[in-house]
Amino acid sequence: MDIFFNIEMKKKNENLIKQLEETVSLYNEIMSYINENCDYNYVTVDLINFYNNLCVECEKQLIILKNMIKINDKKIYEQCEHSFITDIIDIDPEKEKTICYCTICELTKRE
């Protein structure tokens, strides 16, 4: 596998992570709504258990994807012929941060 394949996989995995995190957040909102607005009976308990199980599965997938990104980052770092540049990014209107990153693989150097 070449570096560009690994970079593309990283982007896809990051997108999946974002979607899973949004899904977990939505499931938590649904469970909160059920808890606050529904009478407890076997149906509401089953619903809460159902969404809780979905959250647990999503969290497991998040861990797997984050580990895959770490492994992939290592491969990218090893394969890339880095071309690092230093840049200043805006954190908010009054705050900036200096970063150093590779223009090829977009990995950042840690300070």
C-alpha positions as CSV (number, residue, x, y, z in Angstrom):
1,M,0.0,0.0,0.0
2,D,1.3,3.4,-0.8
3,I,1.1,6.5,1.3
4,F,-1.8,8.1,-0.6
5,F,-3.9,5.0,0.1
6,N,-3.1,5.3,3.8
7,I,-3.9,9.0,3.8
8,E,-7.2,8.3,2.1
9,M,-8.0,5.6,4.7
10,K,-7.2,8.0,7.5
11,K,-9.6,10.5,6.2
12,K,-12.3,7.9,5.8
13,N,-11.8,6.6,9.3
14,E,-11.8,10.1,10.7
15,N,-15.2,10.6,9.0
16,L,-16.5,7.4,10.4
17,I,-15.4,8.4,13.9
18,K,-17.2,11.7,13.5
19,Q,-20.4,10.0,12.4
20,L,-20.2,7.4,15.2
21,E,-19.7,10.2,17.8
22,E,-22.7,12.0,16.5
23,T,-24.7,8.8,16.6
24,V,-23.7,8.1,20.2
25,S,-24.7,11.7,21.1
26,L,-28.1,11.3,19.4
27,Y,-28.7,7.9,21.2
28,N,-27.9,9.6,24.5
29,E,-30.3,12.4,23.8
30,I,-33.0,9.8,22.9
31,M,-32.4,7.9,26.2
32,S,-32.5,11.2,28.2
33,Y,-35.8,12.1,26.5
34,I,-37.3,8.7,27.3
35,N,-36.1,8.9,30.9
36,E,-37.5,12.4,31.4
37,N,-40.8,12.0,29.5
38,C,-42.0,8.5,29.5
39,D,-43.6,6.3,32.2
40,Y,-41.5,3.4,33.2
41,N,-42.8,0.1,31.9
42,Y,-41.3,-2.8,30.1
43,V,-41.4,-1.0,26.7
44,T,-39.5,2.1,27.9
45,V,-37.0,-0.1,29.8
46,D,-36.5,-2.2,26.6
47,L,-36.0,1.0,24.6
48,I,-33.5,2.4,27.0
49,N,-31.6,-1.0,27.0
50,F,-31.8,-1.0,23.2
51,Y,-30.2,2.4,22.8
52,N,-27.7,1.7,25.6
53,N,-26.6,-1.4,23.8
54,L,-26.2,0.6,20.5
55,C,-24.1,3.1,22.4
56,V,-21.9,0.4,23.8
57,E,-21.4,-1.1,20.3
58,C,-20.6,2.4,18.8
59,E,-18.1,3.0,21.5
60,K,-16.4,-0.3,20.7
61,Q,-16.2,0.7,17.1
62,L,-14.8,4.1,18.0
63,I,-12.0,2.4,19.9
64,I,-11.2,0.1,17.0
65,L,-11.2,3.0,14.5
66,K,-9.0,5.2,16.7
67,N,-6.5,2.4,17.1
68,M,-6.6,1.9,13.3
69,I,-5.8,5.6,12.8
70,K,-2.8,5.3,15.2
71,I,-1.5,2.4,13.2
72,N,-2.2,4.1,9.9
73,D,-0.5,7.3,11.1
74,K,2.7,5.3,11.9
75,K,2.7,3.8,8.4
76,I,2.1,7.3,6.9
77,Y,4.9,8.7,8.9
78,E,7.3,6.0,7.9
79,Q,6.4,6.1,4.2
80,C,6.3,9.8,3.6
81,E,9.2,11.9,2.4
82,H,8.2,14.7,4.7
83,S,8.2,18.3,3.7
84,F,7.6,20.2,7.0
85,I,6.5,23.8,7.1
86,T,5.7,26.1,10.0
87,D,2.4,28.0,9.9
88,I,0.3,30.1,12.3
89,I,-3.4,29.2,12.7
90,D,-6.1,31.1,14.4
91,I,-7.5,29.5,17.5
92,D,-10.1,32.3,18.0
93,P,-10.1,36.0,17.0
94,E,-7.5,36.9,19.7
95,K,-5.4,33.8,19.8
96,E,-3.0,32.1,17.4
97,K,-1.0,29.0,17.5
98,T,2.2,28.0,15.6
99,I,2.2,24.6,14.1
100,C,4.6,22.5,12.1
101,Y,3.1,20.0,9.6
102,C,4.0,18.0,6.6
103,T,2.6,19.4,3.3
104,I,2.4,15.8,1.9
105,C,0.8,13.7,4.7
106,E,-0.5,16.5,6.9
107,L,1.0,15.0,10.1
108,T,2.0,17.5,12.6
109,K,5.2,17.6,14.6
110,R,4.6,17.7,18.4
111,E,6.1,20.5,20.3
